[in-house]
Amino acid sequence: MRLRSLFSLLFLVLFTSSAYARYVAVHPSSADLISDGISGGSLDSGSVIKTVVSAPPAEEKEEACEQTYGFMPCTKTALGNVFLILVYGFLMFTAATYLSAGSELLLEILGPGIVGGLFLPMLGALPDAMLIMVSGLSGDAATAQSQVSVGMGLLAGSTVMLLTVIWGTCTVVGKCDLRDNIALNNQDTKGFHLKDSGVTVDVWTSYAARIMAISVIPFVIVQLPQVLNSTSGRHLAVLVALILSVLMLISYCVYQVFQPWIQRRRLAFAKHKHVISGILRHLKQHALGRLLDDEGQPDEHVIRKLFDTIDANKDGRLSATELKALIIGISFEDIDFDKDDAVGRVLQDFDKTLDEEVDQEEFVRGIKHWLIQAMGASGHSGPDAGPRTMKFLDHFHVQTKREHALLGDNENGENDEESGEVADPKWITIKAALLLLLGAAIAAAFADPLVDTVNNFSAATGIPSFFISFIALPLATNSSEAVSAIIFASRKKIRTASLTFSELCGGVTMNNILCLSVFLAIVYVRGLTWNFSSEVLVILIVCLVMGCFASFRTTYPLWTCFIAYLLYPFSLGLVYILDYWFGWS
């Protein structure tokens, strides 16, 4: 049904496009009339058929537009180009939607590893990359130099839109009540309170934000000759920035491939720390005395008494069964984990003789090590730690809970959607491949007409093509990504908020390395001039402000959305002032 509507729309555009014909001149003089060989009702043998066909007027020649591919509709009027921008923009939006749908299906079958880390980020940036490519490959070098501002406008506009308008909207849509600087899942009773309402993301989102901030380095390198007011090193700077951006792209993809494995390792360690915290609190509550003496050191006498209470069969050794009974008897609240795995990790900490049992000396040594670790993590040590044993253990427990929550554990039976019967993997793979091919084909086919239409509209209205591509084109190429992020944020959970903002950071990172690599390759190969100082400055400001902000905090109160929103008009105004008031290039 969607394809039928697309072809109907394209059919309508083709039939409403301008047609060009040759003109037949009509003059009042009979000598200029077209003769059919008959004059005054009789055949004039001496008459000659005179076909007088005049060329179109000069002004109409100037109004004729060049059709992309020789047949795509075009127009020189402002209103006609607005219509074509909407049509081609809708087609690019459709391409992005197909790519997004195919990516999700492929991820469902093949998992996050190579697919999620390598192919999907590239596919998400494909529409932008296509538009950037055709903006610099059209016509001769002079034409490409005039059109390349469309690609830079799209690159800057996509980055700014994702980190400002979409970022702020996701904060508003996904806000929950904040307690102890952590968002409470599905609880939104504070309304639009600027401090007590907001979103919380996991630590992986902070890492994604740091990577995003680092990804602006190629922009700095390619801009150095202009900063130093040097003309001789500009071509070399483009080459160096191109090589670096390609290397960063490869490194980023490798990181994404291995991130699920890294995340599982970190999560397993966080769960083990939570088990340690739970056991220590449990032992403190059942100890006959304080676990720490007045000097703040572990009290071995109290720890040995605890060993005797845990040793059910009184054989002087704790077996795996007795340790498992201890762990099962402890309330770990909503944290779910494999009890057998937890027992194995406790044995690994305690059992130094590797006999699968823990004797009293090993137990004392292990508990002392855990207590020292807890004191160091909570910042309580020294003589005053003894009387406040429970306080620092509670603090350590809160820290471990927070760390576990911020690692994005989704193994507690919490699913974003009801799991149903799994469809045929073969059919899903075929469907995903078809969607990806269709999306890529549409993006490749209509990128060039869209760029030409933007330039035609710019010529008809006098508005610089950069501002048209900065504002309008990101709405088409990033709209499916934006809608997906907002939908995820509206589910009001830490995990979905993390996915939302990680996706935004990842999209900007791909813009900064993949799309920039394409852009730099075109500039270098075609010998174009890099004169985008104001655009680069805007990208640097927005990426560094939002990147640094998200790198060092995992909770975004509602007031932070205003920072994001205000950066958008600031960016647009800054480019206008620098380009058209100060003449930056």
Buried (B, 14 or more C-beta within 10 A) or exposed (E): EEEEEBEEBBEEBEEEBBEEEEEEEEEEEEEEEEBEEEEEEEEEEEEEEEEEEEEEEEEEEEBEBEBBEEEBBBBBBBEBBBBBBEBBBBBBBBBBBBBBBBBEBBBBBBEBBBBBBBBBBBBBBBBBBBBBBBBBBBEEEEEBBBBBBBBBBBBBBBBBBBBBBBBBBBBBBBBBBBEEEBBBBEEEEBEEBEEBBBBBBBBBBBBBBBBBBBBBBBBEBBBBBBEEEEEEEBBEBBBBBBBBBBEBBEEBBEBBBEBBEEBEEBBBBBBBBBBBBBBBBBBBEEBEBBBBBEEBBBBBEBBBBBBEEBBEEEEEBBBBEBBBBBBEEBEBEEBEBEBEEBBBBBBEBBBEEEEEBBBBBBBBBBBBBBBBBBBEBBEBBEEEBBEBBEEBBBBBBBBBBBBBBBBBBEEEEEEEEEEEEEEEEEEBBEBBEEBBEBBBEBBBBBBBBBBBBBBBBBBBEEBBBBBBBBBBBBBBBBBBBBBBBBEBBEBBBBBBBBBBBBBBBBBBBBBBBBBBBBBBBBBBEBEBBBBBBBBBBBBBBBBBBBBEBBBEBBBBBBEBBEBBBEBBEBBBEBBBEBBEEEEBE
